[in-house]
Amino acid sequence: QVQLVESGGGLVQAGGSLRLSCAASRSISSIATMGWGRQSPGKQRELVATVTSGGSTSYTDSVKGRFTISRDNAKNTVFLQMNSLKPEDTAVYYCHGNSICYREWGQGTQVTVSS
C-alpha cells in the first residue's frame, strides 16, 4: 500500500497562506484521484480539493479561488496551496488517494487560522 504523509500545517493569521505537502511512499502515477480533506471539531470530514491523474481539479465551494491543488507524479507528492485563509479553514487536513484498487488517508496535519 502507498502511505501518505502530510506536512506544512501550522498557525497563521487570517489572510495568510500555507502550502501543504503530501508525500507518498511510492509512485502515485497510477492513482486516479489524489486530494485533500479536512475535519474540524464537531464536524465530519469533508473533501476540499481533488486532482485526477489527467490533471482535472475540483474544489468545494468554500475554498474556490483561494486554494489550489496540484500533483507532481515524478516527486510522488501532492500539494495544496492555501491563500487568503479564514478562521473557518481551521481543521486537520488529510491527504487521500483513490483508485479502483486503492483508498487511503494520511495521518493529517493541523491548520489553525487566527482571527
SULNORVEN-V460009 format. One record per residue. N is the residue number from 1. SS is DSSP state (2 for helix, 1 for strand, 0 for the rest). PSI is psi in radians with two decimals (999 if undefined). D_LAST is the distance of its C-alpha to the last C-alpha in Angstrom with 2 decimals. Layout:
<<N | SS | PSI | D_LAST> <N | SS | PSI | D_LAST>>
This chain:
<<1 | 0 | 2.60 | 39.47> <2 | 0 | 2.10 | 36.76> <3 | 0 | 2.51 | 34.00> <4 | 1 | 2.27 | 30.43> <5 | 1 | 2.08 | 28.06> <6 | 1 | 2.69 | 24.44> <7 | 1 | 2.91 | 22.65> <8 | 0 | -0.08 | 19.82> <9 | 0 | 2.97 | 16.85> <10 | 1 | -2.91 | 14.40> <11 | 1 | 2.27 | 11.02> <12 | 1 | 2.60 | 9.19> <13 | 1 | 2.71 | 6.27> <14 | 0 | 2.37 | 5.50> <15 | 0 | -0.19 | 9.06> <16 | 0 | -3.06 | 10.71> <17 | 0 | 2.66 | 13.68> <18 | 1 | 2.65 | 15.53> <19 | 1 | 2.01 | 19.14> <20 | 1 | 2.52 | 20.43> <21 | 1 | 2.53 | 24.13> <22 | 1 | 1.92 | 26.57> <23 | 1 | 2.20 | 29.85> <24 | 1 | 2.53 | 32.85> <25 | 0 | -0.40 | 35.84> <26 | 0 | -3.11 | 38.28> <27 | 0 | 2.42 | 38.70> <28 | 0 | 0.11 | 36.44> <29 | 0 | -0.61 | 38.70> <30 | 0 | -0.02 | 40.31> <31 | 0 | 2.04 | 37.18> <32 | 0 | -0.76 | 36.91> <33 | 1 | 2.20 | 33.20> <34 | 1 | 2.62 | 30.34> <35 | 1 | -3.10 | 26.78> <36 | 1 | 2.40 | 23.38> <37 | 1 | 2.96 | 22.14> <38 | 1 | 2.73 | 19.16> <39 | 1 | 2.23 | 18.89> <40 | 0 | 2.81 | 16.23> <41 | 0 | 2.29 | 17.44> <42 | 0 | 0.04 | 19.76> <43 | 0 | 2.72 | 20.05> <44 | 0 | 2.74 | 22.80> <45 | 0 | 2.42 | 22.61> <46 | 1 | 2.55 | 22.43> <47 | 1 | 2.36 | 23.60> <48 | 1 | -0.46 | 21.24> <49 | 1 | 2.52 | 23.68> <50 | 1 | 2.71 | 27.34> <51 | 1 | 2.28 | 29.88> <52 | 1 | 2.98 | 33.61> <53 | 0 | -0.41 | 36.33> <54 | 0 | -0.03 | 37.29> <55 | 0 | 0.02 | 33.93> <56 | 0 | 2.37 | 32.83> <57 | 1 | 2.72 | 29.12> <58 | 1 | 2.50 | 27.32> <59 | 1 | 2.59 | 23.72> <60 | 0 | 2.62 | 22.15> <61 | 2 | -0.63 | 21.21> <62 | 2 | -0.29 | 17.46> <63 | 2 | -0.05 | 17.42> <64 | 0 | 2.34 | 20.37> <65 | 0 | -0.19 | 20.13> <66 | 0 | -0.63 | 17.17> <67 | 1 | 2.58 | 18.72> <68 | 1 | 2.17 | 22.21> <69 | 1 | 2.52 | 24.45> <70 | 1 | 2.79 | 27.59> <71 | 1 | 2.45 | 30.35> <72 | 1 | 1.65 | 32.72> <73 | 2 | -0.59 | 35.71> <74 | 2 | -0.54 | 37.51> <75 | 2 | 0.03 | 34.81> <76 | 0 | 0.77 | 34.25> <77 | 1 | 2.49 | 30.53> <78 | 1 | 2.42 | 27.92> <79 | 1 | 2.69 | 24.71> <80 | 1 | 1.85 | 21.45> <81 | 1 | 2.13 | 19.75> <82 | 1 | 1.97 | 16.15> <83 | 0 | 2.84 | 14.83> <84 | 0 | 0.85 | 12.11> <85 | 0 | 2.53 | 9.94> <86 | 0 | 2.71 | 7.67> <87 | 2 | -0.55 | 6.03> <88 | 2 | -0.27 | 9.61> <89 | 2 | -0.14 | 11.12> <90 | 0 | 2.17 | 10.63> <91 | 1 | 2.99 | 14.32> <92 | 1 | 2.20 | 17.46> <93 | 1 | 2.31 | 19.01> <94 | 1 | 2.40 | 22.78> <95 | 1 | 2.55 | 25.42> <96 | 1 | 2.73 | 28.47> <97 | 1 | 2.51 | 31.90> <98 | 1 | 2.29 | 34.32> <99 | 1 | -3.10 | 37.93> <100 | 0 | -0.72 | 41.21> <101 | 0 | 0.26 | 41.79> <102 | 1 | 2.34 | 38.33> <103 | 1 | 2.08 | 35.14> <104 | 1 | 2.64 | 32.71> <105 | 1 | 2.57 | 29.12> <106 | 0 | -3.06 | 27.64> <107 | 0 | -0.29 | 26.16> <108 | 0 | 2.67 | 22.51> <109 | 1 | 2.36 | 19.75> <110 | 1 | 2.29 | 16.34> <111 | 1 | 2.13 | 13.26> <112 | 1 | 2.16 | 9.91> <113 | 1 | 2.06 | 6.71> <114 | 1 | 2.69 | 3.79> <115 | 0 | 999 | 0.00>>
